[in-house]
């Protein structure tokens, strides 16, 4: 039975039919969870009543984290970039170590709802709260753009529906989940989405390993069969560059800046950090990170293997084949129709010569890195159910992260801006209405990003990490570990880091959206858009530290609160509340009840 998954089925349902069944089936399950977990209280909407077990939260964090960038795009980038593609592995996984050690347990002990909530109370300033909320929206909108591109690719290729229609339907389900159940529904749907996406990813990796080597253990097959060495030699023979040699596509400076940007950006992502408010106590936040790392490692240990197998199989399948023969292959025809794959006879000899990068326009085979994972089952001629499962997994990865991003934007606007700044006397019912309306508005904006995508999934996501690294991470870290940091320093650093990074990203990447041939700025002293967040974060740290030392220190109660947050004692018991904060008021209300 297992072997039948790895070979084409001769009868039964085709790919489209299996895809409809799996995608519709999973969407119905997500919607059923939303109905079952319908919430009516603010604490359940924002933080799931702080009742999520660490294992379930770890799975939800993993799904929230392993977006379309990880599932669809990362292996594609590693396949195209070779050794240099490891920046995504190092940056994204390393960031969770930073998050576990320096951020998650301390923020959970503080006991708030959102990141702007912590920043506003820690820096005793609604200005800091408002700027942090705007940064949350900027980061989340940029991040959701990558997810919607992934949704568009899956739906247009595997279901054959119009991209705009498919995105609206998928986002409709996502918005309904958040609308009805808030963080509680999103948490449990994300836990289910993790199961879907990891099963899909492991099956396709094992399947192509069996197809190429006969070994069902992909990592072992990579070592015993020397596929990476064979791929590197194959690329060298056709003058495509060496695969396992560093700095072939990125300079050492780019590798360094992108890796560090992704690491500290991970520790500043609002939709990920919010997840650690959903567990019962601070020690559970650290356990959640541990479970999340384990769940993430399963995919991240498979991604480079899948990248190598996929590229090796792709080159072996197409190189030296006649143009006419290649264009008649069913999977080539199907992916060519999406515009994400083109095969052109550049030299007029009628034979494919894969002598350049797969993304170079001068190459005879040009493909979008985002299709590597999704097309691999077809290139390897696997069973239709495997092909459909990968499509369902890609969609689950995209919408699970979109879920988290929508709730992060909703919380930032409804709780931090509307309630904490504009209407402190707003009732719980009013706050829930605003939160739900914001989810619908944010979903509509996300749909526009999906219909008019700004770039590769992982590239767009990397820019979102840069914005988080330059804006939120420094003020969170300084808020926890520097008791002398005050509101003047935090606001100044946050604004400088965010504005600088936004300007740089626009100058470097706006030409993609606007259809211009050249960017307004190529690099910033050799640093590209994916790594510019590191510079922004350094500016944030420097400005915040300097300004805070030339302005009055924070009030004594704030300094005492910072000391209390850092103490291990009590971390498993009552959270720390700032006098007059929303969390303290909600806690008092719950106690009275």
Secondary structure, DSSP 8 states (H G I E B T S, - for coil): -HHHHTS--SSS--HHHHHHHHHHHHHHHHHHHHHHT---SHHHHHHGGG---HHHHHHHHHHHHS-HIIIIIIHHHHHHHGGGGHHHHHHHHHHHHHIIIIIHHHHHHHT-SSHHHHHHHHTT-HHHHHHHHHHHHHHHHHHHHHHHHHHHHHIIIII---HHHHHHHHHHHHHHHHHHHHHHHHHHHHHHHHHHHHHHHHHHHHHHHHHHHS-S-HHHHHHHTTHHHHHHHHHHHTTS--SSSTTSSS-HHHHHHHHHHHHHHHTT-HHHHGGGGSSSSHHHHHHHHHHHHHHHHHHHHHHHHHHHHHHHHHHHHHTT-BHHHHHTSHHHHHHHHTTSEEE--SSSSSB----S-TT-TTSSEEE-GGGHHHHHHHHTT--HHHHHHHHHHHHHHHHHHHHHHHHHHHHIIIIIIIIIII-TT--HHHHHHHHHHHHHHHHHHHHHHHHT--S-HHHHHHHHHHHHIIIIIHHHHHHHH-TT--HHHHHHHHHHHHHHHHHHHHHHHHHHHHT-SS-S-S-BTTB-GGGHHHHHHHHHHHHHHHHHHTS----HHHHHHHHHHH-STTTTS-----TT-HHHHHHHHHHH-
